[in-house]
Every structure is written in structure tokens, then in C-alpha cells.
């Protein structure tokens, strides 16, 4: 398993050491391409150094999984110089979320490569008390040809749809709209999450995707949206009111409850995989298949 820093650096100097020990306990051989002494501004290295980390990890024949150190910001700066074809052809499993959404989308848009929205070194693997759900779900996904994720989805519409699973952090999706780095998926299943975003900003970004012609989907699944603050000025406009408006305006089934996002317990999702989403209005399940995986769990990474 390779550790790379396409975005920010580790604020906790001991995070990589703790994460490495945890991964080695799972039977992984860890190669760290991130150099904390080479931190540049708010990034895990200069743009050139972070590009080199990704390219070196993709070219290393002993690496099977490439996991991001953390998100933050920085992936967007790398996209024009990134050899997306080489990354896609490498056969590596690229894993991360948040800012790493830009990498997932670019790989899917320019070559159809599948990657994984999932845990990162900081803080998922480096927590003193890591989430059992997060770690178990990650290994279940990357070591199996099919991944089934059940979740509670109270008040959601009943659906039974299939399509390409795509998405990630909503801010990053809106950021990439109109560029060559956003895939044009029609009739897919879009999953989204975000943090520190007021409901009106979530609505505004989804309307941006809608007006850009990107929401011709069979369903939209909402993950975690947290850490926002309402005020008296909102006058009753909250997340539920925003969701009611979007369900009426977009004409796409919108489900809630996906265990994914900037939260301690998060699932791993195969971005670009074939998926089936079933909901009875109370509980739901998302089944992913047709994605690359570590078939022999005894040689995980």
C-alpha cells in the first residue's frame, strides 16, 4: 500500500506512524511517498512533488493500493499535469474522499477508470480509536468483487434502479462542472456529501449541476451533511425544507442516509462501478459490482 499526499499535509506529526502500524497489523506492506519535511505552504509538498508521488506510486509494481494522506485542497492544481491514462492503466486502487473527489472524477471522465471513495490516512487510519465500521467496510469492498451496503433511509422514495455509481464531495463536483474532468454520466446513481455547507449552499451547488445538465440520473443519494449553522434569518429554511424543494424541482428520486462523508463512520464506494440501489422508503441497500479488487485478501496491499 502506498501513501501519497495529493492535497494537504498531516497536521499531527505522529499520524502516519500510527496509520502505518495499523495497516501493517492488517498484513499490509506500506510504502510512504509523503515526506513531512518537504511540506510546502498548506500542501503535502510542492505541486511538482505531489505529482511525482502519484506517478511513482502508480508505477511501483509492488503497490496495489494508493491511499491519500488527507484532503483539504490541492488536487485541482495537479489535474492538468497528471498522467491520468497512466494512473488508470496502472491497475492500482486509488482511495480517498473530499478533495480527492477531483481525482476520482478525472479518472472516470478521461478513460473510465474506477477508483474508491473511502477512508484516508488522516484521520481514518490514524485515529487512536479507529472506526471498526470504516475499516471493516473498506476491506470488505476492496477484497471482494461485489460490495453490498445496507443503510437506513427513512422518508426516502421507494426505488429499484441500476446504473453507474459516481459522485463524491459536492463542492468538488460543482467546482469541476463544465470542465473536461467531470464525467458525463446519464442514468447513473449519484452520491454526494459535504461538510460546513449551509443548506442554501448545498441547494445552490445542486442547482448548478442541474443547470449544467449533470443530474439526468436515476437517483441521487445523500451522505453526511453536517457542521453547518442555521440562524433566525433562515426563517424555517433548513435542510429538510431544502430537500423538499429539490425533490420537487429536480424530478429525480433523492434518498438520504448513506453512511459516507466527513464523518467517523464511512463506507467505501467503488466510483464508476455498476450499482443497484433499492429502497422501500425506510431502509435501502446499494450493491456495487464490476470493479477491480484485491481478490486474495492474504496479499492485501
N, C-alpha and C positions, 0 to 999 in steps of 0.2 A: 504494500500500500504506500502511495506517495502522498506527502503533504505539500501543498502549494499555497501561495498567498496571492491570489489574483486581485484582491482588494486591500482591506485594512490589515494592520499588524496586530499581534497579540498584546493586549494591554497588561495581561498577567504574565510575568516572565516565566512562571512555572507551568503555564497551561500546556505547552507542547510536551513537556516531560510527563505530566500526568496522563495526557491523552495517549502518548506513545506506550506507556506502561499498560494502560487499559487495552489498547489494541493488541499488544504483544500477548496479553493474557488470553485474548481470543484466538491466538495462534497466528497472528499476522507478523510479517516481516516489514518493518516500517522504514521507508527512506524519506528523509526530510529535506526538501529542496528550499525550504524557507530559512533565511538567515536573519535572525533578530538583530544582529549587529549592522545589517545593511538597510534598516528601516529608513524610508525617505518620506518626510512630511507625515501625512496621515496614512501612508501606504506601506505595505509589506515589502518595500523596495522601489526602485525607480520603475518606470513603465517598461524599460528595456529588460530589467532584471526579472520582473514579474512575467513578462512574455517568455523569457528564457526558462523560467521554472515550469510553465505549462508545456512548452515544447520539449524540454528534457524529460519530463515525466511521461509524455506521450511516446517518446522514442525509446524509453528504457524497456528492454524485453522482459525484465523481471517484475515489472509493475503491472498489476491487474486492475487496481482501483486508484483513482486520483481524487483525493478529498480536499476541499477548500479549507483553509485555515479559519476564515470567517468572511462575513460580507462587509457591510459598511458602504464603501464606494470605491470604484477603480476599474471594474470590469469593462465599463463602457469605453474607457480610454484605450483599451487594448484591442478592441474588435477590428479596427482597420488593418492592424499589422498581424493579427492572429492567423495562423495557418489552420483554418477550420477544416479543410479537407484532410490534413494530416491527423488532426485530433479525431475526426470521425472515423478515419481508416485504421486508427491505432488499435481498436478493439478494447480500449480501456473503458472502465465505468467511471464517468465523471460525476461527482457527488457534491451537492451544496444547495443552498437556497438563498433567499433575499437578493443581494446584488448579483449572485451567481445565476439568477434567472436570465440575465443577458447572455450568458454563455449557453445555457440550455436552448434558448430561443434561436440564437445564431446558428448553432449546430443543427437544429431541426430545420431551419429555413434554408440553409445552404448545404444540402446533402442528405437531409432526412435522418441524421444520426440521433439515436436515442441516448438520453442521459438521465440522471436521477436527482429529483428534488428531494433532499433529505438532510440528515444531520451534518454538522461541521465540527472541526476540532474545537473551536471556541463557540459555544460553551458546551456543546452536546457531549463530546467525548472527554472534555477536560474538567467537568464538574466534579467536585469532591464526592457528591452523591448523584450519580448519573441516573437518568430516567430509564428504568427497565423496559418500559414500553418503547421508547425511542430506539434503544439498542437492539431489542429483540425484533422489532418491526423492520429495522434496517437489514439485519442478517437474513430474516425471512425473505425479504424482497430480493436481495442481490444473490442469494444462493438457490433460488427457485425459478423455474420457467413461468410460473403463474403466481400472482400475488393477490390475495383476497383481503380486502379491508372493510370490515363491518363498522358502522358508526350510527349514532343516534341522530335523527334528523326530524325532530318534532315540528309539525306545522308545515313541512315541505310538501310540494306536489308529488303525487304518485307518478313514477316514471319507470320505464324499462327501455333504455336506449343504449346504443353501441356506437363507438367512434374512436377517433384518435384522441388520446389524453394529452392535453397540453396546458401550459399556463405557468403560474408561479406568483411572484410578488407583483401586485397590481401597479405600484408606482413604476416598476421597471417595464411592465408591458405597455403602459401609457407612454413611457419615455421612448420606447422603440417603435411605436406606431408610425407608419409612414416611411420606415427605413427598410433597407434590404435585410435587416436582422430579425424581422418579425415573420414567423411562418404564416402563410395564408391557409389556415385550416377551416374548411367548410364542413358542417355537420359533425363536429367533434364534441368532446366533453372538456370544457374549460374549467380549471380550478384556479382560484385566486385567494390571496391572503395579504394582509398588510398590518402595520403597527403605527401608532401615533398619528393616525389619519382620521380626522373628524368625518362623520357620515356624509356631509356635503361634499367633501373632497373625494371620498370613495365614489359617490354618485357621479361627480364630475368626471373622474377618470373612466368610469364605465361608459358614460355617455360619449366620451372621446373615442373609446374603442368601438362603440356602436356607430358613431358617425363616420368612422374610418372603415366601416364595413367588415369588422373583425368578429362580430357577435352573431354570425349566422351559424349558431351552434345548436346541438340537440339538448344541451343542458349546461348550466353554469353551477359550479359547486363552490360554496364559500367556506374557507377555512377560518382561522382565527383572525379577528379584527379587534384589537384591544389597545389600551393605554391612550384613548382619546378623552377629551373633556367636553362636556356639554355646558351650556350657560343659559341664563334666563332669556337671552336674545333668541335662542333657538325656538322658544315658544311651542314646545311639543314636538319639534322636528328632531327625532332621534334615529337610531339605527333601524328600528322597526318601521318607522314612517318612511324612511328612505327605501327600505327593502320593498314595502308595499308599492311605492311609486315605480320602482324599477321593474317589478313583476308585471305591472300593468303596461308600462311603456315599452319594454324591450320585446315582449312576446316570446320569451324563452323561459322554460322552467328553471327556477333558481332554487337550489337546495342549500341548506345550512348544515353545520355540524361536522364538517370534515376535520379530522384531527391533524391539522397541518398549519404551520406558520411560525411566528416568533413566540413560541411557547415551549415549555419544558418537554411536554409530551407531544411528539410529532411523528407522523407516519413517513415512510419513504414511498415516493411515487415515481413510476417509470415514465418520464416525459417523452412522448412520441410513440408510446406503446398502444396496442389495441386494447380498448377498455369497454366494459359493460357496467352501466350504472342502473341499479334497481332500488326503488324506494316505494314504500307503501304509505307514506305520509307520516310515519312515526320513526321507523328505522330504515337504514339504507345499507347497501354494500357496493363497493367498487372493486371490480375484478380486472386485473391487468395481465396481459399475456403478450407473447411475441417480442420480448425484449432480451438483450444479452444479459448473461448472469454468470455467476461463479458456480458452475454445476457441481463441482466437487468441494463440499464445504470443508474438507480436510486441508485444502490448499486455498484459503480464502483470498489472500492478497499478496 
